[in-house]
Amino acid sequence: MPPRIVLVRGDLTEQRVDAIVNLLLSAPGDLALVFGRTRAEVASLQRELSAAGFNVGALSGEMDQPARNRALAAFKSGNLHALVATDVAARGIDLPDLELVIHADLPKNTEALLHRSGRTGRAGRKGTSVLIVPYPARRRTERLLRDAKIEARWSEPPSADDVK
């Protein structure tokens, strides 16, 4: 299944979080990995998703290995609905039951896009990769996808009615 691209309009911060919340609500049983570009962005997204009622963990490069292991164990066991991470989680982490990858921030290059998206749909299973794209970044996103040889479909974020 090709990645889905969610086009975000309006205030990027608010609209992006609303889009992520509705994506998580529209896939209630799915484990989700949400990628942010920086540690600060990961911390902010974790706070905002927690405030929205999700049990969310974080994973980033400044965490020590025991903290990373605890976050991954909680995620794999289903104690967390989502894990918000930097690209430290894009490689070398086995998440066989991961069904949803959300790119809250656009990856910096095609390699990062492919590694992030490759966390889902492993071992013959289906998974979904969603890019949250602010309208001004549409052309950059199209170039990124073209360079990665990925065909994706553009859509609006799920609405409250879609979630119901």
C-alpha positions in Angstrom: 0.0 0.0 0.0 1.5 3.4 -1.0 2.0 5.9 1.8 -0.8 8.3 2.5 0.0 12.0 2.6 -2.2 14.2 4.9 -2.2 17.8 3.8 -2.5 20.2 6.7 -3.8 23.7 6.3 -3.9 26.5 8.8 -1.8 26.8 11.9 0.7 24.0 11.4 1.3 23.2 15.1 -2.4 23.0 16.1 -3.6 21.4 12.8 -0.8 18.9 12.8 -1.5 17.7 16.4 -5.3 17.5 15.5 -4.4 15.4 12.4 -2.2 13.1 14.5 -4.9 12.7 17.2 -7.6 11.9 14.6 -5.2 9.4 12.8 -4.6 7.6 16.2 -8.3 7.6 17.0 -9.2 6.2 13.5 -6.9 3.2 14.2 -7.6 2.5 17.9 -6.0 -0.9 18.2 -2.9 -0.1 16.1 0.5 0.5 17.6 1.8 3.8 16.1 5.2 5.3 15.8 5.2 9.1 15.4 8.4 10.6 14.1 9.5 14.1 15.0 12.7 15.7 13.7 14.2 17.0 16.9 14.3 16.0 20.6 12.4 19.1 21.4 9.8 18.3 18.9 9.5 14.8 20.2 9.0 16.1 23.8 6.4 18.6 22.6 4.4 16.0 20.7 4.6 13.6 23.6 3.1 16.3 25.9 0.4 17.3 23.4 -0.7 13.7 22.7 -0.6 12.8 26.4 -2.8 15.9 27.1 -5.2 14.5 24.4 -5.6 11.3 26.4 -3.1 9.0 24.8 -0.6 6.9 26.7 2.5 7.9 24.8 6.2 7.3 25.3 9.2 9.0 23.8 12.4 7.8 22.3 15.3 10.0 21.3 19.1 10.1 21.1 19.8 11.9 24.4 18.1 9.1 26.4 20.4 6.5 28.0 20.1 2.9 26.9 18.1 1.7 29.9 15.5 4.4 29.3 15.3 3.5 25.6 14.8 -0.1 26.5 12.0 0.7 29.0 10.2 2.8 26.4 10.5 0.1 23.8 9.4 -2.6 26.2 6.3 -0.6 27.2 5.5 0.0 23.6 6.0 -3.6 22.4 3.9 -4.9 25.3 1.0 -2.6 24.3 1.2 -0.4 27.5 1.7 2.6 25.2 -0.6 3.4 22.3 2.1 5.4 20.5 5.8 6.1 20.7 7.0 9.5 19.6 10.6 9.3 18.4 13.4 11.0 16.5 15.2 9.1 13.7 17.0 7.1 16.4 14.1 4.7 16.0 14.2 4.6 12.2 16.9 1.9 12.1 17.8 -1.3 14.0 14.6 -1.5 16.1 12.5 -4.6 15.7 8.8 -3.7 16.0 7.0 -6.6 14.2 3.5 -5.5 15.3 3.8 -1.9 14.2 0.9 -1.0 12.0 1.1 2.8 11.7 4.0 5.2 11.1 3.2 8.9 11.2 5.8 11.4 10.0 4.8 14.5 12.1 7.8 16.3 10.5 9.0 15.6 7.0 12.2 13.5 6.9 15.3 15.4 5.8 16.0 13.0 2.9 14.8 9.9 1.0 16.9 7.6 3.1 15.2 8.8 6.3 11.8 8.5 4.7 12.4 4.9 3.6 13.9 3.9 7.0 11.1 5.5 9.0 8.4 4.0 6.8 10.1 0.7 6.8 9.3 0.2 10.5 5.8 -0.8 9.5 4.5 -3.6 7.3 7.4 -6.0 8.2 7.5 -9.7 7.6 4.8 -9.7 5.0 2.3 -7.8 7.2 0.5 -4.7 6.0 1.2 -1.3 7.5 0.5 2.3 6.9 2.9 5.2 6.6 1.4 8.7 6.8 3.2 12.0 6.1 1.8 15.1 7.7 2.5 17.9 5.2 1.8 21.6 5.7 0.6 23.1 2.5 3.7 25.2 1.9 5.8 22.0 1.9 3.8 20.2 -0.8 6.3 20.7 -3.6 9.2 19.6 -1.4 7.3 16.5 -0.4 6.5 15.7 -4.0 10.3 15.9 -4.8 11.1 13.7 -1.8 8.6 11.1 -2.9 9.7 11.2 -6.5 13.4 10.8 -5.5 12.4 7.8 -3.3 10.4 6.4 -6.2 7.2 6.3 -4.0 3.8 7.0 -5.3 1.5 8.3 -2.6 -2.0 9.6 -2.4 -2.9 13.0 -1.0 -5.8 13.3 1.4 -7.2 15.5 4.2 -6.7 14.4 7.8 -9.5 12.3 9.2 -12.3 14.5 10.5 -14.1 14.1 13.8 -17.0 12.5 11.8 -14.6 10.1 10.2 -13.3 9.0 13.6 -16.9 8.4 14.8 
